[in-house]
Amino acid sequence: MRVYDLIQKKRDGAALTSEELVRLISGYAAGEIPDYQMSAFLMAVFFRGMTPEETAEFTMAMVRSGEQLDLSRIRGVKVDKHSTGGVGDKTSLVLIPLVAAAGAPVAKLSGRGLGHTGGTIDKLESIAGFRAELSTDQFIEQVNRIGCAIAGQTANLVPADKKIYALRDVTATVDSVPLIAASVMSKKIAGGSDAIVLDVKTGRGAFMKTLETSRELAQTMVNIGNAVGRRTMAVISDMDQPLGFAVGNALEVREALDTLRGEGPQDLRELCLVLGSQMLLLAGIAKTGEQARARLEGAFERREALAKFKDMIKAQGGDPALVDNPARLPAAPVVSPVPSPASGSVESIEAEAIGLAAMALGAGRATKEDVIDPAVGIVLRKKVGDAVREGEILADVHSADAERAEAAAARVGAAYSIVRSRAPRRPLIHEVVG
Ligand code: URA
């Protein structure tokens, strides 16, 4: 079987067999197929797409390129959650302890941020002492003991995706539905959970900018999960403006703590209730959506989710005292307000521009080698649909120095669009797929 023939077959629009896909993935992971041939294949997929069967086979070939976690020693139905990435998306920090407090075990593998989007592990590492590197035994033991764990992905989980993703990044082949779906789902399947809830972001701060492409991605991933025996659901949620108010690592941990205490932003709480309900349904903990929601609301109100977060931080070596005293989190020395240039209401906030402004302050990485400053970021005070007076504060910039604060304040100001008329609020949940 020549690689040339496989590239030609895809170029001409035919579907590859399972055997052919395995040959491509295993050959590339082993270094036997050169980057230029894999690049040509990826570009052919970009233009020709893949059939649903082919996408599922491609995903499973990626899964088999490395280690697969065996979570069978964890009691109960394990449910995982994945977000396609956004700005201010601290959902996992609230959702994982919330769902665990409601009775479903969660063994979550998370990533770091790259570009304008943040990563859960970077956020958790703003907690002094927190350890994201757990051995498989430690990971399993912790979920059995306290109900949840959030750990960084090991290098040997889907190594083919690491290589292919890096190649896609430099060959203009990232935004292809089958390639994104296979990349995300291979990592979720190798992560070993029985059921998967996907948070597919849509809008200007997301990978998928339109509802139509977001829906296609959601349906493709749901089909892959179900085809390989993992019950999978997707929620399409809004990422046209940042989620909640805080963007930046320690600032987001603080907002997650507020939410766990019942004092956080409404959109973040609602998204956690919607995703959490799906997780409880898939885990068989609740029979109806109403039952699931009531259980989660109870876990918020009785502070059980907050207590679970504290247990998880303590189990992973972090400072549990900051749960009751968030002032122990790192704080930036300079806080600069961004005043509104006009009176009216907020029509839109460019989520990607806010993410890039936070990254320039040091909250994210432009390259993998960059070191993150956990204290810096942006806290919005006004969201889409809010009324504002000229000179009123739109947001605060938290910075390490005055120079970067000034540059970020200009970018944040430019990300806001203020109109004279009353702007409508944006819907948070667009659709549930599955
Ligand atoms: N996230 C992933 O893990 N892979 C993609 O291809 C895109 C987003």
Boltz pocket constraint, residues with backbone or C-beta under 6 A from the ligand:
constraints:
  - pocket:
      binder: B
      contacts: [[A, 84], [A, 165], [A, 174], [A, 179], [A, 180], [A, 181], [A, 183], [A, 184], [A, 207]]
      max_distance: 6.0
